[in-house]
Amino acid sequence: MKDAEREIIMEIKKNPFTESLKSLSTIFLLIALFLFGTPVNIIATDTQSQCPLSCQIYTIPVMLTPGEITSYDVVGTLCTMGSLENKTVQVLISGATYGHVYWDFPYRPWRYSYVRMAARFGYATFNIDRIGIGASDHPSGAEINVDVNAYVVHQIVQALRAGEIGGVAFQRVMLVGHSLGSYISIAVASQFQGDVDGVILTGFLHNVNPEFDDPTNYFYPANLDPHFSGLGLDDNYFTTVPGVRGDLFYYTPNTEQAVINMDEETKETATTGEFASLEDLVTSTDSLLIDVPVLIVIGRFDYIICGGDVDCSDRFSVINHEQPFFSPEACFRVSIVPNSGHDLNLHKNAPRAYIRMLFWANRHVGTVFNLPASCDCPQNQPGIFRSHISFRP
């Protein structure tokens, strides 16, 4: 049995069951769907679950600020199993020094690829290289901050809703962010109300570990790094110093060294503008403006955001810390993944995080436009999210 299968079984066993999920045989049918795409009708239709993953790359022209004349290109990959019609699309936004690879990791994708797991659940994903990252254009790093990123993502969301990406006008759009991408997601949902129907924030809290006090120990100019020295980036682009990603982003007892090695090989950049934005956003209350459901998912051993005022071993410590930052309309929930660090997607138990995220999305947003979400915001807000499995015969 693969480790990913064990993670799925553990996650299922620890959560309440619906009437349709009381047999061990059903659990293994779920595993077959999630990992191999066998024809089990849960969330997606039989036809969809048998379809291979289909992906198409799109280039989207965007502006950095409203009214600007200069246009830049952002590159994203739209993936689905089966038809795009009526599906909810999740826009995937990576963190600092990460691009689209974080969401669709090429090593052991049956374990580490969120894109593939989301497709198994019936979602489409639009996995972008943020402006200044990877295949997307690289303006001056001084120009790129969280607000610029948010305006760029807003334009992408509008393009998805208008049918300009994939030829389908998506009626439901979610944001799924990681770390810096979570701050960007908050900025989009708070500044452009009506853009999105739900937000998942991973590797994020309104808190920074006081031990993570000197970024110069971990970051240096990208032009000094062999990966980026020939790209002509300006001095406002930074990346991680070789060899620090393991201690910074991982709970290493639950990490494959091959993953850390590939992470180093595929790392990306961040900008001085983005770093400067984060200093204020850690304590910002802009998130109070979000009026759609929000899920926060963190690793128990996240070195960057846990510590100081927040004890990530105590779910109520996390909830009590975050509660003042969200309105009742956000219906916010918190899920803490054990034995995981900052990069939830790149730990051995990544499927556990994915299941929690996608079950929550099923309940509060829904996989397809013509079916309602199965769960309204309950009154005892905020609280801990425990995933419930939905089964469609």
N, C-alpha and C positions, 0 to 999 in steps of 0.2 A: 504493500500500500504506500502511495506517495505521501510525502509530508503534507502537501496541499490537501489531500483527501482527509488526513487526520485533523487538520485545522478546521475543515468544513464540518466534520462530525462533532468536534469539540464545541464549535460555535452553535451548532444546531441543538446539541444535547443540553447546553446550559440555558437555553431560551425556551419560553412557553411554546407549546404546539397548538396549531389549529386542529380541528377534528380530522382533517385529511392527512395529518402527518404523525400518526401514532405507531407506525411500523418501521422496523429497521430497513425493510426493503425499500420503502419510500425514500429514506435517507440516501441509499445508494443510487436510487434513480436521480435524486438531486445532484449527487456527485457526478454522475454520468453526464448530466446536462451541463453543469458548470465547466467541467474539464474537457469533455469530448464532444459535446454537441449532439448527443443521441436524442432520438425523438421523444422527449418527455414534455408534456404540455404544461409548463409552469411559467406564468407571465407571458412569455413569447408563445406564438402558435407552433404547432408541429412543423409546419413548413419552414418557419423562421429558424427553429432550433436545428434543422438539418442543413441549413444554408451555411456555406463557408463565410468567413469574415471577408467583407468587401470594403476596400478603402480607396479613396480618391483624394489626391492632393489639390488644394485650391490656393490661389494667390489673391489676397484681398487688398485693394488700395485703401489706405487710411490716411488721416491727418492726425497730427499730434495734438492740436488744440482746435477749438471751434473757429471757423473762419480762415484758417491757414490755407495758403495757396499750395505749398509744397506737399506732394503726396508721397507716401512710403508704402512698401509692400509688406504685408504679414502673411506668412505661409502656415497653413493648417491642413490637417488630414481628417477627412470625414469618414468614419467607419460605421458599418452596420452589418447585421446578419439579416438577410431578407430585405423587404421593401422599407423605404424611409417613410412611406405614407403614414400619417397620424402619429408618428413616434415622437416622444420627448427626446430632445437633444441635450447632451451635457457638454458644456464648453470647459475644457480642461486647461488650467492655468498653472504653470510650474513655478517653483520657487527660485530664489537667487542661485545662480550658477547651474541652473538646470533648464533644459529645453523639453521638447516633446518626448524624448527618450524616457523621461521619468515615468510617464504614464503608459508607455508601451515598451517596456524593457525587453531587449532582444534575447537576453540570457534566460533560459527556462521560462518562456512566456506563459506557460500553463500555470505557473505560480505567481510571477511578478507583474504580468500585464493587466493593468486595470481596464484598458480598452477592451480586451477580450472578455473579461468577466462582465463588464457592463453590457456588452453585446449579447452575451448569453442571457442576460436578464431582460433583453428586449429594448435596450436604449441605443440610440445613435450617439456617437461622441464626435466632437470637433476638437482635435488635439493640436493646439497652436504652439509655434515658436513665438514667444512674446516679441514685441518690437525690441530690437537690439540683440536678439538671441538667434543662434543657429542660422537657418535658411532665410529668416526675415531680414529686412534692411537694418542697418546699424547707423542711425543718426549720431550726433555728438552725445556722448554719455552724460554730459551735463544737462542735456535737455530732457532726458528720460527719468521721470519720477513716478510715483504711484498714481498721481492724478492723470498723467499722460497715458500710462498703461490702462487706466480705467476708461478714459475716453476712447482709446483704441478698441478695447473689448466691447464697449458700448456700440461702436460702429459694426463690429463683427456680429453682435447679437441682432442688430437691426437688419443686417444682411441675411442672417439665418431666417428671421421672421418674414422677410420680404421674398424668400425663395431664390435668392441670388447665390446660394451655396447648396449644391445638391439638387436644385430644381424643385425643391419642396419648401413651401412656406410653413416653417415649424410653428406650431401654436403653443407649445410648451418648451421653455428653455431653462436649464439649470446651469449654475456655475459650480465647479468643483475646483477649489484652489488648494495649493500646498505652500505653506510658509509665506513668502512674499506674495505668492499667488492668492493666498487667503486675504491678505490686506487689500490686494487689487479687487478681489471679489466683493469685499465689504464696500469699497469705494464705488463700485458699479451699482450695487444694490441700494446704496444709500443716496447716491447722486442722481441716479436714473431710475426712479421708481416706475414700475411697470415693465421694465426690461425683462426681469426674470421671475420664475415661479418658485424657486427654492435655491438654497445655497448650502454647500458643504464646505466647511473650513477644516483643513487638516494641517497638522504641524503648526498650530496657531493657538495662542492665548494673548490676552492683553497683559503680557508679563514677559520679562527677560531674566534669565538666570544671572544673578549678580556676578557669578564667576566668569561669565562670558562678557568680560568688560573691555577687552582690548582686541578689536578685530584685526589689528595689524599682526597679531600672532597667527592668523589664519588666512588672510587675504593679501594679495600684492598685485601690482599692475599687470594686466593681462599680457601686455607686450613683452613682459619678462618670462612668460611661460611658453615652452616649446609648442604647445597646442595653438597659440594665437599670435605668435611673434611675427608671422608673415602676412597677417590679415589687414594691416594698416589701421588698427583700432586706435582711437585717441587715448590719451592718458586718463580719461575718466571711466574707462572700463577696467574692472578688476576681476580676478578669479581666485580660487583657493590655492594656497601654497601646496606643492606636491607632498602627499603623504599625510595630510591632516584630516581628510574626509572621513576616515574610519572612526576616529575619536569624536569628531564633531557631529556627524549625522547619524551614527549607528549605535545600537546596543550590541556590541560585538559578540557577546556570547550566543546571540541568536542570528548571526549574519554569516553568509558564505564569503570567504575571501575572494572568490571569483567575482562576486557582485561588486565588492569594493574596488577591485581592479578595473572592472568594466566601467564603473562609475567615474573613476579617475580618467579613463580614456575618452569618455563621452561628456565630460564636464563642460559647462558653458560659463558665461560671464554674468556680472552684475555691474551697475553703474553707481557713480558717486551720488547722482540724483536720487536713485532708489534708496541707497543707504541713508541719505539725509532725510528723506521722507519718513522713514521708519522711526526715527527718534521721537517724532511727535505722535505718530499713529499708535504707538504702544499704549498710550494713555488716552487716546481720542475717544470721544463718545459719539462719533458719527454713526456707529453701528446702531444706535437707538432709532435711527430713521428707517431701518430695514423693516418692511412690513410683510415679508414672506417667510416661510419656515426656514430655520437655520439648524444645522447639525455641526457640532464641533467634535472632531476625532483627533486624539493625541496619543502618543506613545508614552507608556509609563516611565520610561527612562530617557525622555527627551532632554538632552543636555542644554539646549538653547532656550527653551521656554519654561522649563520646570525649575523650581528652586525659589529662594527668597520668600515672597508672600504666598506662593502656591506650592502645596504638597501634592504632587501628581500621583502619589500612592493612595490618596484620599479623594474619592469622587466628589464628596460634598465640599471639600476645600476648593476644588476647581469650580464647581457650580456656584458656590457663594462668591467667588472672586469674579466670575463672568456675569452674574445676574444683573448688576447695575448697568451693564453695557448693552443690554438688549431689551426691547419693549415686549409687552405681552403678545403683540401681533407676530413677533418672530418665532414664538412657540419653541424657543431654543432648547436643544438637548445636547448632552455631553456623553461621549463614549471614550473610555480609556482602554487602549489595547495593551495587554500585558506583554512583557518581554520584547518591547519595541522602542526604538529611539525616534529621532526627528523624521527620518525617511521611512514612513510607514510602509510605503510600497516596496521597499527593498530589503525587508526582513523576511525570515523564513515563514513567519505567520502572516504574511501579507493577505492571503485569502480571508483571514478572520476579519481584518479591517474592511476589505471589500464587501463582504457579506453584510456587515453592519451598515455600511454606507448605502448599499443598494436596497436593502430591506427598508431602511428609513425612507429612501427616495420613493419606493413603491407606495409606502403608506401616506406620505405627505405631498407628493407631487403626482406620481403615477407614470406608468411607462408609455401610455398612448393617450392621445388627446380625446378620443371618443369614449374613454372609460374614466370615471372620476377617481381621484385618490381615495384610498380606503379608510383613511383616518383623519378626522378633523383634529384641530389643536385641543387637547383636553384642558380642563380648568386648573389642574394642579401644576401650574407652570412656575418656574422651570424645573428640570429634573434630569434624571439619568435615562438614557435611551437603552432599552433592551430590545433587540430585534425580535420580531414575530414573523414567522414564515407564512406567506400567502400561497395557497395552492389552488390552481384553477383546473378542474377536471376536464 
